[in-house]
Structure formats: C-alpha cells, structure tokens
Amino acid sequence: MFASVEQILKQLQQSGYSVTPPELGTLKDRFLNHGLLHNGDFTSIQLTAKYALRVPLEKYLRWYGALLRSLRNATEKVFGLPPGNLMVDRDDILIAGIEFGNVVVAVQPSRGVHEDPSKLQHNDSLPAHHQYHAFYRWLEESDGWAADAVVHVGTHGTFEFLPGKQVALAADSTPDALLGNLPHSYIYHVVNSEGTIAKRLSYAQLVSYASPTFVPAGLYEHLSHLEDWMDEYETQKSASLPRALLILRQIIETCEKHHISLSLSTEAIANLNTAENLETVDFECYEDALETLQRYHAEHGTYPDAVGVILWGFETCKTYGETIEQILRYIGVKVDRGQGYFMKPVRLTSARVLGRLRVSMETA
C-alpha cells in the first residue's frame, strides 16, 4: 500500500499539483521510524508526539460542539469527555500523518479497542472516539487542513463501518457527520463485495484495482496432476469410496506411464482388492455416473430438448465440480486438465464420437 501511495503522489506532482513526494521506497519507514501509528505496542507516545500533526483541544471543541448531541453522547459514554485518552499529548490530539506539500498522508485512526480484535473493523455499534472525530473534521474544517477531497487507499478501512443508517445517511449517521461535504474517492479491490457498503455508507466513488496474480510455482504437468490426485484421494477416502478408487487408478496409471516408482499403502491395496469384488461399482462407467441422458433415452426413446441445472457454489465445491462435468457432457465438450488456475481450451466432442444430439442447457 505504501508503494501505491508513493506512486500516486509522484503522479500528482507530474500532473502539476503542488506535491513534494518522498523518495520511492521510503514512506513506510518514515511512518514507522517516527512512531506515526495508533497502537502503543509498536511505538511510544513520546516518539509519536514528537512527529505527529496536532489539533489543539480548543479547536477540536469547536468542531465537536457542532456535532449532534446524540453523536456526542454516544462517544462520551464509551470514551469519556474530550479529548479522551487516545492519541493525546497534554491538551493536543495527535494525527498520525505527514504533509507532502498540498497533500497530507495519514494513517486512519483506530477504532480504539486494540484489546478486542472483534471490534477493530466491523462493529457498527461502536461510536467514533475523539481522535477519530478530530481527524476527519480536521481534514475539512477551514481552520484545520481545509482539504478539497479525501482519498482512502486500500481495502478496507473502518470509516464505512461507523454507526449510522445503512441506506440514505442522515445527520446522525457518523460517516455523514465526519465527512461533511468532502468529495470521497476510495481505491478499492475489485473482488470485494463490501465496496457496496463503502458507497452507501461513506458516499465513496470507488476506483477499482486488482492485485497482481500470484500462482504457486508447483510441479510440472503429470507431477502436478499426481500431487493433486494424491491430495484428493486422501480427502475422498472417507467421503466417496468410488471416487477415491477412481483417483487411485489414475495415480497408478500415470505412475506406470511415466515410470514413476509407486509404493502403495496396505490400505490402498485393500481398497483396490475390495473394488475388484464389488459388483455394485462399475469403475469403467464411473465417469459417466452423472450421465442421465442414456436413462432418459431408454425411457422416452428420444433425448431431451433442454435440461435445467441449478449450480450451488458450496455444493459444486464439495462434489469437486461434478455438476459442471454434467453440464459439459450434456453439451458435448471437454476441458482438459490445466496447470494451476489455468485450463486448456475447451475441446468440442465430434458428433460422430458423441453419438447423439447436443442438449441445450439452462443454469441457475
């Protein structure tokens, strides 16, 4: 995140804004070495007080007094009278921030309950403490920082989880009261659905970003497949014996094909021997266990025009994609096993090999 902020400051400067960005790679250390944090476990109040920006109590009381009585009562019930005891040095409230010309970079205030991690983020009944109030009012007030806009960087902060209405904020909603009239941009991860909360509860204009893709280096081709199959075999031994035995046969065939030494456990050998004597399990046809089309054809003398399948995410994960396999079989395509997160292109099964018409699918 610090690297992203550095790049943003650099781009602002290049775009003509009055900004003096730090050298790349130094921002994080400047905050840490100057104690610009909100947790006493990682710094000392003396170090923080030396470098922090300050809001005099007299000034804060003017801003605080403009808030609705209901908001002030809620804060004082939990955190006492101003200025409280969080990020305070004598009568000054401390701001963990650094000025870079016309931009101030600051660490968002904590929720004030480090001893209770369950309340650090999502507790929307916990009121904002005095330093939280002071920071956001300082951003907007003309005798504070007098900012033109606020940008939250990274997913996600605590501002949108402050107490208030869930839809259409009112004057007694804490985010509305603290943000005031400041335009709010929020650099937010594209896959996190809680971005909707940020938009509703903090008037945020989201700027989406995606994290770089990381893929485990892993093994190559058949070795990677073997690793996956062995993990799946261990899982399926107690969940589905037929599937476990099918996987075990795949392991053996792959080892034999690539001349890999394989030492089967006594349990695995026993399972294979049991399988050979089980008339109720047809291992050659197990891959077609989901194929209901033949049964339908036997009963009706024709194939269905369309089939509906309901996809449940949890069910699909538990069955290792059997429902997806069923859909692919209906429409007559095959997806080869890929490497890691990536799949090889879908292959269309020829009509000659398929031996029937393709069936239209409807999923829900």
C-alpha positions in Angstrom: 0.0 0.0 0.0 2.8 2.4 0.8 4.3 1.9 -2.6 0.9 2.7 -4.2 0.7 5.9 -2.2 4.2 6.9 -3.3 3.2 6.3 -6.9 0.1 8.4 -6.5 2.0 11.3 -5.1 4.5 11.1 -7.9 1.7 11.1 -10.5 0.1 14.1 -8.8 3.3 16.0 -8.9 3.8 15.2 -12.6 0.2 16.3 -13.3 1.0 19.8 -11.9 -0.2 19.5 -8.3 1.9 21.2 -5.6 3.2 18.0 -4.1 6.6 17.0 -2.8 6.6 13.2 -2.8 9.0 11.2 -0.8 11.7 9.1 -2.4 10.3 5.8 -3.6 10.5 3.1 -1.0 10.9 5.4 2.0 7.3 6.2 3.0 6.7 3.2 5.2 9.9 3.6 7.1 9.1 7.3 7.7 5.8 6.4 9.4 7.4 3.6 11.4 10.5 5.4 12.5 8.5 8.5 13.5 6.0 6.5 15.5 3.1 7.6 13.4 0.9 4.7 14.4 -2.1 4.2 16.6 -1.0 1.2 18.7 1.2 1.6 21.7 2.5 -1.9 21.2 4.6 -0.7 18.3 5.7 2.8 19.4 5.9 5.1 22.3 3.8 8.2 23.0 7.0 10.3 23.2 8.1 9.3 19.7 4.6 9.8 18.3 4.2 13.2 20.0 7.5 14.4 18.5 6.4 13.9 14.9 2.6 13.8 14.8 0.5 16.6 13.5 -1.6 18.3 16.2 -5.1 19.5 16.8 -5.4 21.8 19.8 -8.2 20.9 22.2 -9.7 24.4 22.0 -10.1 24.0 18.2 -11.4 20.5 18.5 -14.1 21.5 21.0 -15.5 24.0 18.4 -15.8 21.3 15.8 -17.0 18.7 18.3 -19.6 21.1 19.6 -21.1 21.4 16.1 -22.0 17.7 16.1 -25.4 16.5 17.1 -25.9 15.9 20.8 -26.8 12.2 20.1 -23.4 11.6 18.5 -21.5 13.3 21.3 -23.4 11.4 24.0 -22.6 8.1 22.3 -18.9 9.0 22.1 -18.7 10.2 25.7 -20.5 7.2 27.1 -17.7 4.9 25.8 -14.6 7.2 25.6 -15.3 10.0 28.1 -15.2 13.7 27.7 -12.9 15.4 25.2 -10.1 14.9 24.4 -10.2 11.3 25.7 -7.1 9.3 26.2 -6.3 8.0 22.7 -3.5 9.7 20.7 -3.4 12.7 23.2 -0.4 14.7 24.3 -1.3 17.1 27.0 -4.3 19.1 25.5 -3.5 18.2 21.9 -5.0 15.5 19.8 -2.3 13.8 17.6 -2.7 13.0 13.9 -0.5 10.2 12.5 0.2 12.0 9.3 2.9 13.6 7.2 2.5 16.6 4.9 3.8 16.5 1.4 3.1 19.9 0.1 -0.6 20.2 -0.6 -1.2 16.5 0.3 -1.3 15.0 3.7 -0.8 11.3 4.0 -2.2 9.9 7.3 -3.0 6.6 8.9 -6.7 6.2 9.5 -7.5 6.3 13.2 -8.0 3.1 15.0 -11.4 2.1 16.4 -9.9 2.4 19.9 -10.3 -1.2 21.0 -7.0 -2.9 20.3 -7.7 -5.3 23.2 -10.8 -6.6 21.4 -10.0 -7.6 17.8 -13.6 -8.4 17.0 -14.4 -4.7 17.2 -11.5 -3.4 15.2 -13.3 -3.3 11.9 -16.9 -4.3 11.5 -18.6 -3.3 14.8 -21.0 -0.7 13.6 -22.4 0.0 17.1 -19.1 1.2 18.5 -19.0 5.1 18.3 -16.1 7.0 17.0 -13.7 8.2 19.7 -12.4 11.8 20.0 -9.3 11.4 17.9 -11.4 9.8 15.1 -13.8 12.8 15.2 -10.8 15.2 15.3 -9.1 13.7 12.3 -11.9 13.8 9.9 -13.2 17.2 11.0 -9.6 18.5 10.8 -9.5 17.4 7.2 -12.4 19.5 6.1 -12.6 22.5 8.5 -11.2 25.8 7.2 -9.1 26.2 10.4 -7.8 22.6 10.0 -6.3 21.1 7.0 -9.0 22.5 4.7 -8.8 19.7 2.2 -10.6 19.7 -1.1 -11.1 16.0 -1.2 -10.3 12.8 0.7 -8.9 9.6 -0.8 -8.9 6.3 1.1 -6.3 3.9 -0.2 -6.7 0.2 0.2 -9.3 -2.4 1.1 -10.7 -1.7 3.5 -10.8 0.8 6.3 -13.2 1.4 9.2 -14.9 4.6 8.2 -17.8 2.9 6.4 -18.4 0.7 9.4 -19.1 3.6 11.8 -22.6 3.8 13.3 -25.3 5.1 11.0 -28.1 4.2 8.7 -27.5 1.5 6.2 -29.1 3.4 3.3 -29.6 7.2 2.8 -27.4 8.6 5.6 -28.8 11.2 7.9 -27.3 13.9 10.1 -27.0 11.5 13.0 -25.0 8.9 10.9 -21.4 9.2 11.9 -19.9 8.9 8.4 -22.1 11.8 7.2 -21.2 13.9 10.2 -17.5 13.4 10.0 -17.0 13.6 6.2 -19.1 16.7 5.8 -19.1 18.0 2.2 -15.7 16.5 1.2 -15.7 14.5 -2.1 -14.6 11.0 -1.3 -12.7 8.6 -3.6 -11.9 5.1 -2.4 -9.3 2.9 -4.1 -10.9 -0.5 -3.5 -10.2 -4.0 -4.5 -12.4 -5.1 -7.4 -13.4 -8.5 -6.0 -14.6 -7.3 -2.6 -18.4 -7.1 -2.4 -18.1 -4.8 0.7 -17.3 -2.0 -1.8 -21.1 -1.5 -1.9 -21.0 -0.7 1.8 -18.4 1.9 1.2 -20.5 3.5 -1.5 -23.7 3.5 0.6 -22.2 4.5 4.0 -19.5 6.9 3.1 -20.5 8.4 -0.3 -17.5 6.8 -1.9 -16.6 6.9 -5.5 -14.8 3.6 -5.9 -11.7 3.3 -8.0 -11.2 -0.4 -8.6 -7.9 -2.2 -8.7 -6.9 -5.8 -9.0 -4.0 -7.4 -7.2 -1.2 -8.9 -9.2 -1.8 -12.6 -10.0 0.3 -15.0 -8.0 0.4 -18.6 -9.0 2.4 -21.2 -7.0 5.4 -22.5 -9.0 4.4 -26.0 -8.1 5.4 -29.1 -10.2 5.3 -29.8 -13.9 2.5 -31.5 -15.9 2.0 -35.1 -14.7 3.8 -34.5 -11.4 1.4 -31.6 -10.6 -1.5 -33.9 -11.5 -0.2 -36.6 -9.3 0.2 -34.2 -6.4 -3.4 -33.0 -6.8 -4.7 -36.6 -7.2 -3.0 -37.7 -4.0 -4.4 -34.9 -2.0 -7.9 -35.6 -3.5 -7.5 -39.3 -2.8 -6.9 -38.6 0.9 -9.9 -36.4 1.1 -12.2 -38.8 -0.8 -11.3 -42.0 1.1 -13.9 -41.1 3.8 -16.2 -39.0 1.6 -16.7 -41.2 -1.5 -15.1 -44.6 -1.9 -15.9 -44.9 -5.6 -14.3 -41.5 -6.4 -11.3 -42.4 -4.2 -10.8 -45.6 -6.1 -11.1 -43.9 -9.5 -8.5 -41.4 -8.4 -6.3 -44.2 -7.1 -6.4 -45.9 -10.5 -5.5 -42.6 -12.2 -2.5 -42.3 -9.9 -1.3 -45.9 -10.7 -1.8 -45.4 -14.5 0.1 -42.1 -14.5 3.0 -43.6 -12.5 3.2 -46.6 -14.8 3.1 -44.4 -17.9 5.9 -42.1 -16.7 8.0 -44.9 -15.0 7.5 -43.4 -11.5 8.1 -45.7 -8.6 4.9 -46.0 -6.5 4.6 -47.7 -3.1 1.0 -48.3 -2.2 0.0 -48.5 1.4 -1.7 -51.6 2.8 -4.9 -49.6 3.0 -4.8 -48.6 -0.7 -4.1 -52.2 -1.8 -7.0 -53.4 0.3 -9.3 -50.8 -1.3 -8.3 -51.9 -4.8 -8.9 -55.5 -3.9 -12.3 -54.6 -2.4 -13.1 -52.7 -5.6 -12.5 -55.7 -7.8 -15.0 -57.7 -5.8 -17.8 -55.1 -5.6 -20.3 -55.8 -8.3 -22.3 -52.7 -7.5 -19.4 -50.3 -8.6 -18.7 -50.2 -12.3 -15.4 -48.3 -12.4 -15.3 -48.2 -16.2 -18.5 -46.3 -16.2 -18.0 -44.2 -13.1 -17.0 -41.2 -15.1 -20.5 -41.4 -16.7 -22.3 -41.7 -13.3 -23.7 -38.2 -13.9 -24.8 -39.0 -17.4 -28.6 -39.2 -17.2 -29.2 -38.9 -20.9 -28.9 -42.6 -21.6 -31.5 -43.3 -19.0 -33.8 -40.7 -20.3 -33.4 -42.1 -23.9 -34.2 -45.6 -22.7 -37.4 -44.4 -21.0 -38.6 -42.0 -23.7 -37.0 -43.1 -26.9 -35.5 -39.6 -27.5 -33.2 -37.1 -25.9 -34.5 -34.0 -24.1 -34.5 -30.7 -25.9 -33.2 -28.9 -22.9 -32.1 -29.6 -19.3 -32.0 -27.2 -16.4 -29.3 -27.5 -13.7 -29.0 -25.5 -10.5 -25.5 -24.5 -9.6 -24.8 -24.0 -5.9 -21.3 -22.8 -5.1 -20.9 -24.8 -1.9 -22.3 -28.0 -3.4 -20.1 -27.6 -6.5 -17.0 -27.3 -4.3 -18.0 -30.3 -2.2 -18.5 -32.6 -5.2 -15.3 -31.4 -6.9 -17.3 -30.0 -9.9 -19.4 -33.0 -10.7 -22.3 -30.7 -11.7 -20.0 -28.7 -14.1 -18.9 -32.1 -15.5 -22.5 -33.0 -16.1 -23.2 -29.7 -17.9 -20.2 -30.2 -20.2 -21.3 -33.8 -21.0 -24.8 -32.6 -21.9 -23.5 -30.0 -24.5 -20.7 -32.3 -25.7 -17.5 -30.6 -24.8 -14.4 -31.5 -22.7 -12.0 -29.4 -20.8 -8.5 -30.9 -20.4 -6.9 -30.7 -17.0 -4.8 -27.5 -16.9 -1.9 -26.2 -14.8 -2.7 -24.4 -11.6 -5.6 -21.9 -12.0 -5.5 -22.1 -15.8 -7.3 -24.5 -18.1 -6.5 -25.6 -21.6 -9.0 -24.6 -24.3 -12.4 -26.4 -24.4 -12.5 -29.2 -27.0 -15.7 -29.9 -28.8 -16.6 -33.6 -29.0 -17.4 -34.5 -32.6 -21.0 -35.6 -33.4 -19.6 -39.0 -34.5 -18.0 -39.6 -31.2 -20.8 -38.1 -29.2 -23.4 -40.3 -31.0 -26.3 -38.1 -30.2 -27.6 -34.5 -30.4 -26.2 -31.9 -28.1 -28.6 -30.8 -25.4 -29.3 -27.2 -24.6 -28.5 -26.2 -21.0 -30.2 -23.7 -18.7 -28.3 -23.0 -15.4 -29.5 -21.1 -12.3 
